Amino acid sequence: MTDTPSLRSRLVGFTLIPAVAAVSPLLVLPAVSRSAGPDGWASAIAGESVGTFAAIAVAYGWTTVGPALVSIAPDDIRRGRLYRDAVVVRLATSLIALPLLVLVCALVASPGHQLLAALMGLQGALIGLSFTWFSVGVGDPRSILFYDAVPRLAVALASMLAIVSGAPVEVYPLAGILVTVVGTTLFSLRLLHRYPSPWPPAREIPGLFRVGAPVALNDAALGAYSSVPTPLVNVLSTGGAAAGFASGDKMAKLGQFLPLTLANALQSWSAEVSGAARLRRLRLALALHGGFGVLGMLVLGLLGPPVSALMFGTDASAPWGVCFALGLAFAMYSLRTSMTRHVLFPAGEQTAVMRATITATVVGVPLMVGGGLLLGPLGVAVGYALTESVSTALLALRTLSRMHLLADEETAA
């Protein structure tokens, strides 16, 4: 079957290579949790969660829909223009998002840990300026390895050694910020030379924001409900309860990198064919993501508490109930990632995705707040899992409809 070698090479390139960057925090975060203490650890992860939301605002939808746009672009001139459009839009949004990020991180952090929370937030937010979405669209995992994954692994190792030797924990987010800024700058300089194209004129910039608004709003709604849990728990709880939830949330977020890289591996592979071959590849992508989600749910639910105690210390171990709820949220996230990236965004269904995500946010955020007030961290985790389930169920209906249309078109042909 001619699909197999292509799929295998993309899975190796976009799953194993970026996994280097995903596992790099595991080298340093145990040192951070032990050095910062329960309140510092909870504040660090709360700041990181705020940074994740800020990264979504900075990216303005490009990390979500950009790979699909690049993969179907007709030529290199169009690809070069897409990257230049993204640079202009994201630099503009960062001028607003980053100062607000610092303020919010200071508000959600425990006393004495505001700087750590703000730096962790900035480290996460600057990912919104990263180049990796373009590499996904053109099928270029080597650039991710050279400009992002290996440097991130190296600075994580160096940060761990420094913190263990007595350096302040703020060394870690500062090093991560440096990797993103330097790596993205070097890659961008090379890419602008490799893909010559005009920069967007000033009169077209407002149009770029209007065109990107549906995806940006969808990402903002998604980021709102996925970034709320840890800061909310940090406000409602203190000490071991907040630290334990932070550990569970961190493991779940680290795990989310894997279905995301799987989606990256399948992005151009699922879009480069048409007809029956495309329908077959889309079905395989959805099946892989669904199975991966179930596996992740079982692993996090069953192994989350002992692994979190081993990694982050017994004072910051994640409770069983929290891990099972976050595992359900992970399963929904994995399936939803494939539905949006592989089926709906390439089909121009950005508005439908936005509506589903906003609906889930409107329902889910009050559930998390109410659950937190009634049941503490467990209530927040359950509310988050229900939110992800609502979003996935709504998108599943649209995905099935689109798949039926593809099947009907193939039958008619």
C-alpha positions as CSV (number, residue, x, y, z in Angstrom):
1,M,0.0,0.0,0.0
2,T,1.6,3.2,-1.2
3,D,0.3,5.2,1.8
4,T,2.4,3.2,4.4
5,P,6.0,4.5,3.8
6,S,4.8,8.1,3.6
7,L,2.8,7.8,6.8
8,R,5.6,6.0,8.6
9,S,8.2,8.7,7.7
10,R,5.8,11.5,8.8
11,L,5.0,9.7,12.1
12,V,8.7,9.4,12.8
13,G,9.5,13.0,11.9
14,F,6.6,14.8,13.5
15,T,6.0,12.5,16.5
16,L,9.4,11.3,17.7
17,I,11.4,14.4,16.9
18,P,9.1,17.0,18.5
19,A,8.7,14.6,21.4
20,V,12.2,15.6,22.4
21,A,10.9,19.1,23.2
22,A,7.9,17.7,25.0
23,V,9.9,15.5,27.4
24,S,12.5,18.2,28.0
25,P,10.4,19.8,30.8
26,L,10.5,16.5,32.7
27,L,14.2,17.0,33.2
28,V,13.8,20.3,35.1
29,L,10.3,20.5,36.5
30,P,10.9,18.0,39.4
31,A,13.8,20.3,40.5
32,V,11.5,23.4,40.1
33,S,8.7,21.8,42.2
34,R,11.0,20.8,45.0
35,S,12.9,24.1,45.1
36,A,9.9,26.4,44.8
37,G,7.7,24.6,47.4
38,P,4.0,23.9,47.2
39,D,2.9,27.5,46.8
40,G,5.7,28.3,44.4
41,W,5.0,25.2,42.3
42,A,1.3,26.0,42.1
43,S,2.0,29.6,41.2
44,A,4.5,28.5,38.4
45,I,1.9,26.2,36.8
46,A,-0.8,28.8,37.2
47,G,1.4,31.3,35.4
48,E,2.1,28.8,32.7
49,S,-1.6,28.3,32.2
50,V,-2.1,32.0,31.8
51,G,0.8,32.0,29.4
52,T,-0.9,29.3,27.4
53,F,-4.0,31.4,27.0
54,A,-1.8,34.5,26.1
55,A,0.0,32.3,23.5
56,I,-3.4,31.7,21.8
57,A,-4.1,35.4,21.7
58,V,-0.6,36.1,20.3
59,A,-0.9,33.4,17.6
60,Y,-4.3,34.7,16.5
61,G,-5.2,31.4,15.0
62,W,-2.1,30.8,12.9
63,T,-0.8,27.8,14.8
64,T,-4.2,26.2,14.4
65,V,-5.2,26.9,10.8
66,G,-1.8,27.9,9.4
67,P,-0.5,24.3,8.8
68,A,-3.6,23.5,6.7
69,L,-3.3,26.8,4.7
70,V,0.4,26.1,4.0
71,S,-0.2,22.5,3.0
72,I,-2.7,23.4,0.3
73,A,-0.9,26.6,-0.9
74,P,-0.3,26.5,-4.7
75,D,3.3,27.7,-4.7
76,D,6.2,29.0,-2.6
77,I,5.3,32.6,-3.2
78,R,1.9,32.0,-1.5
79,R,3.7,30.1,1.3
80,G,6.1,33.0,1.8
81,R,3.2,35.5,1.9
82,L,1.4,33.4,4.5
83,Y,4.4,33.4,6.8
84,R,4.9,37.2,6.4
85,D,1.2,37.8,7.1
86,A,1.5,35.7,10.3
87,V,4.6,37.6,11.4
88,V,2.8,41.0,11.1
89,V,-0.4,39.8,12.9
90,R,1.4,38.0,15.7
91,L,3.8,40.8,16.5
92,A,0.8,43.2,16.7
93,T,-1.2,41.0,19.0
94,S,1.9,40.4,21.3
95,L,2.2,44.2,22.0
96,I,-1.2,43.9,23.7
97,A,-1.2,40.4,25.1
98,L,2.2,40.3,26.8
99,P,1.8,43.3,29.2
100,L,-1.7,42.0,30.2
101,L,-0.2,38.6,30.8
102,V,2.3,39.9,33.4
103,L,-0.5,41.7,35.3
104,V,-2.7,38.6,35.4
105,C,0.1,36.3,36.5
106,A,0.9,38.7,39.4
107,L,-2.7,38.5,40.5
108,V,-3.1,34.7,40.5
109,A,0.3,33.9,42.0
110,S,0.8,33.3,45.7
111,P,2.6,36.0,47.7
112,G,6.3,36.1,47.0
113,H,6.0,34.1,43.7
114,Q,4.8,36.8,41.3
115,L,8.1,36.9,39.3
116,L,8.2,33.2,38.8
117,A,4.6,33.1,37.7
118,A,5.2,36.0,35.3
119,L,8.3,34.4,33.7
120,M,6.5,31.1,33.4
121,G,3.7,32.9,31.7
122,L,6.0,34.7,29.3
123,Q,7.7,31.5,28.4
124,G,4.4,29.9,27.5
125,A,3.1,33.0,25.7
126,L,6.0,33.4,23.4
127,I,5.3,30.0,21.9
128,G,2.6,31.9,20.0
129,L,5.4,33.5,17.9
130,S,7.0,30.1,17.1
131,F,7.7,29.0,13.6
132,T,6.7,25.3,14.0
133,W,3.3,25.6,12.4
134,F,4.9,26.5,9.1
135,S,7.3,23.5,9.3
136,V,4.3,21.3,9.9
137,G,2.5,22.7,6.8
138,V,5.5,22.0,4.5
139,G,6.5,18.7,6.0
140,D,9.8,19.9,7.5
141,P,10.4,18.2,10.9
142,R,14.2,18.8,10.7
143,S,13.8,22.5,11.3
144,I,11.8,21.8,14.4
145,L,14.6,19.5,15.6
146,F,17.4,22.0,14.9
147,Y,15.8,25.3,15.9
148,D,13.5,24.2,18.7
149,A,13.6,20.6,20.1
150,V,17.4,20.1,20.6
151,P,18.0,23.7,22.0
152,R,15.0,23.2,24.4
153,L,16.3,19.9,25.6
154,A,19.8,21.4,26.2
155,V,18.6,24.4,28.2
156,A,16.2,22.2,30.2
157,L,19.2,20.0,31.2
158,A,21.3,23.1,32.0
159,S,18.5,24.7,34.0
160,M,18.0,21.5,36.1
161,L,21.7,21.4,36.9
162,A,21.7,25.1,37.8
163,I,18.7,24.8,40.1
164,V,20.0,21.7,41.8
165,S,23.2,23.6,42.4
166,G,21.3,26.5,44.1
167,A,20.3,28.8,41.3
168,P,16.9,30.4,41.5
169,V,14.1,28.6,39.8
170,E,13.5,31.6,37.5
171,V,16.5,30.4,35.5
172,Y,14.3,27.8,33.8
173,P,11.6,30.1,32.3
174,L,14.3,32.6,31.3
175,A,16.2,29.9,29.4
176,G,12.9,28.8,27.6
177,I,12.2,32.4,26.6
178,L,15.7,32.6,25.1
179,V,15.2,29.4,23.1
180,T,11.9,30.6,21.5
181,V,13.2,34.1,20.6
182,V,16.6,33.0,19.2
183,G,15.3,29.9,17.4
184,T,12.3,31.6,15.8
185,T,14.4,34.6,14.7
186,L,17.1,32.4,13.0
187,F,14.4,30.2,11.3
188,S,12.5,33.3,10.1
189,L,15.6,34.9,8.6
190,R,16.3,31.7,6.6
191,L,12.7,31.3,5.6
192,L,12.2,34.8,4.3
193,H,15.2,34.2,2.0
194,R,14.0,30.8,0.9
195,Y,10.4,31.9,0.2
196,P,10.6,35.4,-1.4
197,S,7.2,37.2,-1.3
198,P,5.9,40.7,-0.6
199,W,5.0,41.8,2.9
200,P,1.4,42.7,3.4
201,P,0.7,46.4,2.7
202,A,-0.7,48.5,5.6
203,R,-4.1,48.7,4.0
204,E,-4.5,44.9,4.0
205,I,-3.5,44.4,7.6
206,P,-7.1,45.0,9.0
207,G,-8.4,42.4,6.6
208,L,-5.9,39.9,7.9
209,F,-7.4,40.3,11.4
210,R,-11.0,40.0,10.0
211,V,-10.2,36.9,8.1
212,G,-8.5,35.3,11.1
213,A,-11.1,36.3,13.6
214,P,-13.2,33.1,13.5
215,V,-10.2,30.8,14.2
216,A,-8.8,33.3,16.7
217,L,-12.1,33.4,18.6
218,N,-12.3,29.7,18.6
219,D,-8.8,29.4,20.0
220,A,-9.5,32.1,22.5
221,A,-12.7,30.2,23.7
222,L,-10.8,26.9,23.8
223,G,-7.9,28.6,25.7
224,A,-10.3,30.2,28.1
225,Y,-11.7,26.9,29.3
226,S,-8.4,25.0,29.1
227,S,-6.4,27.7,31.0
228,V,-9.0,28.4,33.7
229,P,-8.6,25.2,35.9
230,T,-5.1,25.7,37.5
231,P,-5.4,29.5,38.2
232,L,-8.9,28.9,39.5
233,V,-7.7,26.2,41.9
234,N,-4.8,28.4,42.9
235,V,-7.3,31.1,43.9
236,L,-9.7,28.7,45.7
237,S,-7.1,26.5,47.4
238,T,-3.6,26.7,48.8
239,G,-0.7,24.4,49.7
240,G,-1.0,20.7,48.9
241,A,-4.4,20.8,47.3
242,A,-3.4,23.4,44.8
243,A,0.0,21.8,44.2
244,G,-1.5,18.4,43.6
245,F,-3.9,19.8,41.0
246,A,-1.1,21.6,39.4
247,S,0.9,18.4,39.1
248,G,-2.1,16.6,37.5
249,D,-2.7,19.4,35.1
250,K,0.9,19.6,34.1
251,M,1.0,15.9,33.3
252,A,-2.2,16.2,31.2
253,K,-0.8,19.2,29.4
254,L,2.5,17.5,28.7
255,G,0.5,14.5,27.4
256,Q,-1.5,16.7,25.0
257,F,1.7,17.4,23.1
258,L,1.5,13.8,21.8
259,P,-1.9,13.9,20.0
260,L,-0.9,17.4,18.7
261,T,2.3,16.0,17.2
262,L,0.3,13.1,15.8
263,A,-2.0,15.6,14.1
264,N,1.0,17.4,12.7
265,A,2.4,14.2,11.3
266,L,-0.9,13.5,9.5
267,Q,-1.7,17.1,8.4
268,S,-0.1,17.3,5.0
269,W,-0.4,13.5,4.6
270,S,-4.2,13.6,4.8
271,A,-4.4,16.7,2.5
272,E,-2.1,15.6,-0.3
273,V,-4.6,13.2,-1.9
274,S,-8.2,13.4,-3.0
275,G,-11.2,11.1,-3.5
276,A,-11.3,7.7,-1.9
277,A,-7.7,8.0,-0.8
278,R,-8.4,11.2,1.2
279,L,-11.5,9.7,2.8
280,R,-9.5,6.6,3.8
281,R,-6.7,8.7,5.3
282,L,-9.1,10.9,7.3
283,R,-10.8,7.8,8.8
284,L,-7.4,6.5,9.8
285,A,-6.4,9.8,11.4
286,L,-9.6,9.9,13.4
287,A,-9.2,6.3,14.5
288,L,-5.6,6.9,15.6
289,H,-6.5,9.9,17.6
290,G,-9.5,8.2,19.2
291,G,-7.4,5.2,20.3
292,F,-4.6,7.4,21.5
293,G,-7.0,9.4,23.6
294,V,-8.4,6.3,25.3
295,L,-4.9,5.1,26.0
296,G,-3.9,8.4,27.5
297,M,-7.0,8.5,29.7
298,L,-6.2,5.1,31.1
299,V,-2.5,5.9,31.7
300,L,-3.2,9.2,33.4
301,G,-6.1,7.9,35.5
302,L,-4.2,4.8,36.7
303,L,-0.6,6.0,36.9
304,G,-1.1,9.7,37.5
305,P,-0.9,9.8,41.3
306,P,2.2,7.6,41.8
307,V,4.0,9.2,38.9
308,S,3.2,12.7,40.0
309,A,4.5,11.8,43.6
310,L,7.7,10.5,42.0
311,M,8.2,13.4,39.7
312,F,7.1,16.4,41.8
313,G,7.3,15.1,45.4
314,T,4.7,13.6,47.8
315,D,3.6,17.1,48.8
316,A,2.6,17.8,45.2
317,S,1.1,14.4,44.2
318,A,-2.1,14.5,42.2
319,P,-5.3,12.9,43.6
320,W,-6.9,9.9,41.9
321,G,-10.2,11.6,41.2
322,V,-8.5,14.6,39.6
323,C,-6.3,12.3,37.4
324,F,-9.3,10.3,36.1
325,A,-11.2,13.5,35.3
326,L,-8.2,15.1,33.5
327,G,-7.8,11.8,31.7
328,L,-11.3,12.0,30.2
329,A,-10.5,15.6,29.2
330,F,-7.3,14.3,27.5
331,A,-9.3,11.7,25.5
332,M,-11.7,14.3,24.3
333,Y,-8.9,16.7,23.4
334,S,-7.1,14.0,21.3
335,L,-10.2,13.2,19.2
336,R,-11.2,16.9,18.8
337,T,-7.7,17.7,17.6
338,S,-8.0,15.4,14.6
339,M,-11.6,16.5,13.8
340,T,-10.6,20.2,13.6
341,R,-7.1,19.9,12.1
342,H,-7.8,17.1,9.5
343,V,-11.4,17.5,8.6
344,L,-13.1,20.7,9.5
345,F,-10.4,23.4,9.0
346,P,-9.3,22.2,5.5
347,A,-13.1,22.1,4.6
348,G,-13.5,25.8,5.6
349,E,-15.5,25.0,8.7
350,Q,-13.8,27.6,10.9
351,T,-17.0,29.3,11.9
352,A,-18.7,26.0,12.9
353,V,-15.7,25.1,15.0
354,M,-15.8,28.5,16.7
355,R,-19.5,28.2,17.5
356,A,-19.0,24.8,19.1
357,T,-16.0,26.0,21.2
358,I,-17.8,29.1,22.4
359,T,-20.8,27.1,23.4
360,A,-18.6,24.7,25.4
361,T,-16.9,27.7,27.0
362,V,-20.2,29.3,28.0
363,V,-21.3,26.1,29.6
364,G,-18.0,24.9,31.0
365,V,-16.5,27.9,32.8
366,P,-19.5,28.2,35.1
367,L,-19.3,24.4,35.7
368,M,-15.7,24.7,36.7
369,V,-16.3,27.7,39.0
370,G,-19.3,26.0,40.6
371,G,-17.6,22.7,40.9
372,G,-14.6,24.4,42.5
373,L,-16.7,26.1,45.1
374,L,-18.6,22.9,46.0
375,L,-15.9,20.2,45.7
376,G,-12.6,22.0,45.4
377,P,-10.0,20.8,42.9
378,L,-12.0,17.7,42.0
379,G,-15.0,19.8,41.1
380,V,-12.8,21.9,38.8
381,A,-11.4,18.8,37.1
382,V,-14.8,17.3,36.6
383,G,-16.1,20.6,35.2
384,Y,-13.1,20.8,32.8
385,A,-13.8,17.2,31.6
386,L,-17.4,18.0,30.9
387,T,-16.4,21.1,29.0
388,E,-14.1,19.1,26.7
389,S,-16.9,16.5,26.3
390,V,-19.4,19.1,25.2
391,S,-17.0,20.7,22.7
392,T,-16.1,17.3,21.2
393,A,-19.7,16.1,20.9
394,L,-20.7,19.3,19.0
395,L,-17.8,19.0,16.7
396,A,-18.4,15.3,16.1
397,L,-21.8,16.0,14.6
398,R,-20.2,18.5,12.1
399,T,-17.3,16.1,11.4
400,L,-19.7,13.2,10.6
401,S,-21.6,15.5,8.3
402,R,-18.5,16.5,6.4
403,M,-17.3,12.8,6.1
404,H,-20.7,11.8,4.7
405,L,-20.4,14.6,2.1
406,L,-17.0,13.3,1.1
407,A,-18.3,9.8,0.8
408,D,-21.3,10.9,-1.3
409,E,-19.0,12.9,-3.6
410,E,-16.8,9.8,-4.1
411,T,-19.9,7.6,-4.8
412,A,-21.2,10.2,-7.4
413,A,-17.8,10.3,-9.1
